[in-house]
Amino acid sequence: MIITIQHQIDKTHHKFDVVDPDNISSIEVWAICTEMNVQAILVNGKYYEINK
Protein backbone atom coordinates (compact mmCIF):
# COMPACT_ATOMS: atom_id res chain seq x y z
CA MET A 1 0.00 0.00 0.00
CA ILE A 2 1.28 3.47 -0.86
CA ILE A 3 1.60 5.97 2.00
CA THR A 4 2.42 9.67 1.79
CA ILE A 5 4.49 11.37 4.48
CA GLN A 6 4.96 15.13 4.71
CA HIS A 7 8.37 16.32 5.90
CA GLN A 8 7.81 18.45 9.00
CA ILE A 9 10.40 21.11 8.17
CA ASP A 10 10.44 21.54 4.40
CA LYS A 11 6.80 20.43 3.86
CA THR A 12 7.66 18.18 0.90
CA HIS A 13 5.57 15.04 0.36
CA HIS A 14 7.19 11.61 0.00
CA LYS A 15 5.44 8.46 -1.19
CA PHE A 16 6.45 4.99 -0.05
CA ASP A 17 5.19 1.48 -0.69
CA VAL A 18 4.77 -0.47 2.57
CA VAL A 19 3.22 -3.85 3.35
CA ASP A 20 1.02 -2.69 6.26
CA PRO A 21 0.68 1.05 6.98
CA ASP A 22 -0.58 0.30 10.49
CA ASN A 23 2.50 -1.77 11.37
CA ILE A 24 5.58 -0.63 9.45
CA SER A 25 8.54 -3.01 9.68
CA SER A 26 11.92 -1.85 10.97
CA ILE A 27 13.50 -2.20 7.52
CA GLU A 28 10.73 -0.06 6.00
CA VAL A 29 11.23 2.54 8.76
CA TRP A 30 14.98 2.57 8.09
CA ALA A 31 14.46 2.98 4.33
CA ILE A 32 11.90 5.77 4.75
CA CYS A 33 13.96 7.67 7.33
CA THR A 34 17.12 7.33 5.25
CA GLU A 35 15.44 8.64 2.11
CA MET A 36 13.82 11.54 3.98
CA ASN A 37 17.00 12.23 6.00
CA VAL A 38 15.16 12.06 9.35
CA GLN A 39 15.49 9.99 12.55
CA ALA A 40 11.78 9.27 13.07
CA ILE A 41 8.42 9.29 11.31
CA LEU A 42 4.78 9.49 12.33
CA VAL A 43 2.39 7.30 10.32
CA ASN A 44 -1.31 6.89 11.16
CA GLY A 45 -0.67 8.34 14.61
CA LYS A 46 2.10 5.84 15.35
CA TYR A 47 5.69 6.96 16.09
CA TYR A 48 8.55 5.03 14.45
CA GLU A 49 12.23 5.69 15.08
CA ILE A 50 15.39 4.29 13.53
CA ASN A 51 16.88 1.64 15.82
CA LYS A 52 20.34 2.63 16.87
N, CA, C and O atoms as a GROMACS GRO file, in nm:
protein
  208
    1MET      N    1   0.085  -0.118   0.000
    1MET     CA    2   0.000   0.000   0.000
    1MET      C    3   0.090   0.124   0.000
    1MET      O    4   0.192   0.128   0.069
    2ILE      N    5   0.052   0.222  -0.076
    2ILE     CA    6   0.128   0.347  -0.086
    2ILE      C    7   0.085   0.441   0.027
    2ILE      O    8  -0.033   0.464   0.050
    3ILE      N    9   0.186   0.495   0.098
    3ILE     CA   10   0.160   0.597   0.200
    3ILE      C   11   0.231   0.726   0.158
    3ILE      O   12   0.331   0.722   0.086
    4THR      N   13   0.180   0.837   0.203
    4THR     CA   14   0.242   0.967   0.179
    4THR      C   15   0.276   1.029   0.312
    4THR      O   16   0.192   1.038   0.402
    5ILE      N   17   0.401   1.073   0.324
    5ILE     CA   18   0.448   1.137   0.448
    5ILE      C   19   0.495   1.276   0.413
    5ILE      O   20   0.570   1.296   0.317
    6GLN      N   21   0.451   1.375   0.491
    6GLN     CA   22   0.496   1.513   0.471
    6GLN      C   23   0.611   1.541   0.565
    6GLN      O   24   0.602   1.516   0.685
    7HIS      N   25   0.720   1.594   0.510
    7HIS     CA   26   0.836   1.632   0.590
    7HIS      C   27   0.797   1.751   0.677
    7HIS      O   28   0.742   1.849   0.627
    8GLN      N   29   0.826   1.742   0.805
    8GLN     CA   30   0.781   1.845   0.900
    8GLN      C   31   0.844   1.981   0.875
    8GLN      O   32   0.779   2.084   0.894
    9ILE      N   33   0.970   1.984   0.832
    9ILE     CA   34   1.040   2.111   0.817
    9ILE      C   35   1.020   2.171   0.678
    9ILE      O   36   0.977   2.286   0.666
   10ASP      N   37   1.051   2.094   0.574
   10ASP     CA   38   1.044   2.154   0.440
   10ASP      C   39   0.911   2.132   0.369
   10ASP      O   40   0.892   2.178   0.256
   11LYS      N   41   0.818   2.062   0.433
   11LYS     CA   42   0.680   2.043   0.386
   11LYS      C   43   0.668   1.968   0.253
   11LYS      O   44   0.563   1.971   0.189
   12THR      N   45   0.775   1.900   0.211
   12THR     CA   46   0.766   1.818   0.090
   12THR      C   47   0.692   1.688   0.122
   12THR      O   48   0.691   1.643   0.236
   13HIS      N   49   0.630   1.629   0.020
   13HIS     CA   50   0.557   1.504   0.036
   13HIS      C   51   0.638   1.390  -0.026
   13HIS      O   52   0.693   1.404  -0.135
   14HIS      N   53   0.644   1.278   0.044
   14HIS     CA   54   0.719   1.161   0.000
   14HIS      C   55   0.625   1.042  -0.001
   14HIS      O   56   0.549   1.021   0.094
   15LYS      N   57   0.630   0.964  -0.107
   15LYS     CA   58   0.544   0.846  -0.119
   15LYS      C   59   0.629   0.720  -0.104
   15LYS      O   60   0.739   0.711  -0.158
   16PHE      N   61   0.575   0.624  -0.030
   16PHE     CA   62   0.645   0.499  -0.005
   16PHE      C   63   0.548   0.383  -0.014
   16PHE      O   64   0.430   0.396   0.021
   17ASP      N   65   0.598   0.270  -0.061
   17ASP     CA   66   0.519   0.148  -0.069
   17ASP      C   67   0.554   0.062   0.052
   17ASP      O   68   0.669   0.021   0.068
   18VAL      N   69   0.456   0.035   0.138
   18VAL     CA   70   0.477  -0.047   0.257
   18VAL      C   71   0.376  -0.162   0.257
   18VAL      O   72   0.271  -0.154   0.193
   19VAL      N   73   0.409  -0.268   0.329
   19VAL     CA   74   0.322  -0.385   0.335
   19VAL      C   75   0.196  -0.354   0.415
   19VAL      O   76   0.085  -0.380   0.370
   20ASP      N   77   0.215  -0.299   0.537
   20ASP     CA   78   0.102  -0.269   0.626
   20ASP      C   79   0.123  -0.131   0.687
   20ASP      O   80   0.210  -0.116   0.774
   21PRO      N   81   0.047  -0.031   0.646
   21PRO     CA   82   0.068   0.105   0.698
   21PRO      C   83   0.038   0.120   0.846
   21PRO      O   84   0.078   0.219   0.907
   22ASP      N   85  -0.030   0.024   0.906
   22ASP     CA   86  -0.058   0.030   1.049
   22ASP      C   87   0.050  -0.040   1.132
   22ASP      O   88   0.047  -0.034   1.255
   23ASN      N   89   0.142  -0.107   1.067
   23ASN     CA   90   0.250  -0.177   1.137
   23ASN      C   91   0.371  -0.183   1.045
   23ASN      O   92   0.398  -0.287   0.984
   24ILE      N   93   0.444  -0.073   1.036
   24ILE     CA   94   0.558  -0.063   0.945
   24ILE      C   95   0.676  -0.139   1.004
   24ILE      O   96   0.709  -0.123   1.121
   25SER      N   97   0.740  -0.220   0.921
   25SER     CA   98   0.854  -0.300   0.968
   25SER      C   99   0.976  -0.212   0.990
   25SER      O  100   0.983  -0.100   0.939
   26SER      N  101   1.072  -0.263   1.066
   26SER     CA  102   1.192  -0.185   1.097
   26SER      C  103   1.273  -0.154   0.971
   26SER      O  104   1.334  -0.048   0.962
   27ILE      N  105   1.276  -0.246   0.876
   27ILE     CA  106   1.350  -0.220   0.752
   27ILE      C  107   1.280  -0.112   0.669
   27ILE      O  108   1.346  -0.031   0.604
   28GLU      N  109   1.148  -0.111   0.670
   28GLU     CA  110   1.073  -0.006   0.600
   28GLU      C  111   1.096   0.129   0.668
   28GLU      O  112   1.113   0.230   0.601
   29VAL      N  113   1.096   0.131   0.801
   29VAL     CA  114   1.123   0.254   0.876
   29VAL      C  115   1.262   0.306   0.841
   29VAL      O  116   1.280   0.426   0.816
   30TRP      N  117   1.360   0.216   0.841
   30TRP     CA  118   1.498   0.257   0.810
   30TRP      C  119   1.505   0.316   0.669
   30TRP      O  120   1.567   0.421   0.649
   31ALA      N  121   1.442   0.251   0.572
   31ALA     CA  122   1.446   0.298   0.433
   31ALA      C  123   1.378   0.434   0.419
   31ALA      O  124   1.430   0.523   0.351
   32ILE      N  125   1.264   0.450   0.482
   32ILE     CA  126   1.190   0.578   0.475
   32ILE      C  127   1.270   0.689   0.540
   32ILE      O  128   1.287   0.797   0.483
   33CYS      N  129   1.320   0.664   0.661
   33CYS     CA  130   1.396   0.767   0.733
   33CYS      C  131   1.523   0.804   0.659
   33CYS      O  132   1.562   0.921   0.656
   34THR      N  133   1.589   0.706   0.600
   34THR     CA  134   1.711   0.733   0.526
   34THR      C  135   1.682   0.820   0.404
   34THR      O  136   1.754   0.916   0.377
   35GLU      N  137   1.578   0.786   0.331
   35GLU     CA  138   1.544   0.864   0.211
   35GLU      C  139   1.501   1.006   0.246
   35GLU      O  140   1.532   1.101   0.174
   36MET      N  141   1.430   1.021   0.358
   36MET     CA  142   1.382   1.154   0.398
   36MET      C  143   1.486   1.230   0.480
   36MET      O  144   1.468   1.348   0.509
   37ASN      N  145   1.594   1.163   0.518
   37ASN     CA  146   1.700   1.223   0.600
   37ASN      C  147   1.646   1.269   0.736
   37ASN      O  148   1.671   1.382   0.780
   38VAL      N  149   1.572   1.179   0.802
   38VAL     CA  150   1.516   1.206   0.935
   38VAL      C  151   1.546   1.088   1.027
   38VAL      O  152   1.588   0.982   0.980
   39GLN      N  153   1.525   1.105   1.156
   39GLN     CA  154   1.549   0.999   1.255
   39GLN      C  155   1.421   0.925   1.292
   39GLN      O  156   1.426   0.814   1.344
   40ALA      N  157   1.305   0.988   1.267
   40ALA     CA  158   1.178   0.927   1.307
   40ALA      C  159   1.066   0.974   1.215
   40ALA      O  160   1.077   1.078   1.149
   41ILE      N  161   0.959   0.894   1.212
   41ILE     CA  162   0.842   0.929   1.131
   41ILE      C  163   0.715   0.903   1.213
   41ILE      O  164   0.716   0.825   1.308
   42LEU      N  165   0.609   0.969   1.173
   42LEU     CA  166   0.478   0.949   1.233
   42LEU      C  167   0.383   0.906   1.122
   42LEU      O  168   0.359   0.982   1.028
   43VAL      N  169   0.328   0.785   1.134
   43VAL     CA  170   0.239   0.730   1.032
   43VAL      C  171   0.113   0.678   1.101
   43VAL      O  172   0.120   0.594   1.190
   44ASN      N  173  -0.002   0.729   1.058
   44ASN     CA  174  -0.131   0.689   1.116
   44ASN      C  175  -0.131   0.701   1.268
   44ASN      O  176  -0.186   0.616   1.338
   45GLY      N  177  -0.070   0.808   1.317
   45GLY     CA  178  -0.067   0.834   1.461
   45GLY      C  179   0.030   0.749   1.540
   45GLY      O  180   0.030   0.753   1.663
   46LYS      N  181   0.114   0.672   1.470
   46LYS     CA  182   0.210   0.584   1.535
   46LYS      C  183   0.351   0.636   1.510
   46LYS      O  184   0.386   0.669   1.397
   47TYR      N  185   0.433   0.643   1.616
   47TYR     CA  186   0.569   0.696   1.609
   47TYR      C  187   0.667   0.582   1.581
   47TYR      O  188   0.666   0.481   1.650
   48TYR      N  189   0.751   0.600   1.481
   48TYR     CA  190   0.855   0.503   1.445
   48TYR      C  191   0.989   0.575   1.444
   48TYR      O  192   1.000   0.687   1.394
   49GLU      N  193   1.090   0.510   1.500
   49GLU     CA  194   1.223   0.569   1.508
   49GLU      C  195   1.326   0.467   1.458
   49GLU      O  196   1.309   0.347   1.475
   50ILE      N  197   1.433   0.518   1.397
   50ILE     CA  198   1.539   0.429   1.353
   50ILE      C  199   1.604   0.366   1.475
   50ILE      O  200   1.640   0.435   1.570
   51ASN      N  201   1.619   0.234   1.473
   51ASN     CA  202   1.688   0.164   1.582
   51ASN      C  203   1.836   0.192   1.574
   51ASN      O  204   1.898   0.180   1.468
   52LYS      N  205   1.892   0.230   1.686
   52LYS     CA  206   2.034   0.263   1.687
   52LYS      C  207   2.116   0.152   1.747
   52LYS      O  208   2.238   0.163   1.756
   0.00000   0.00000   0.00000
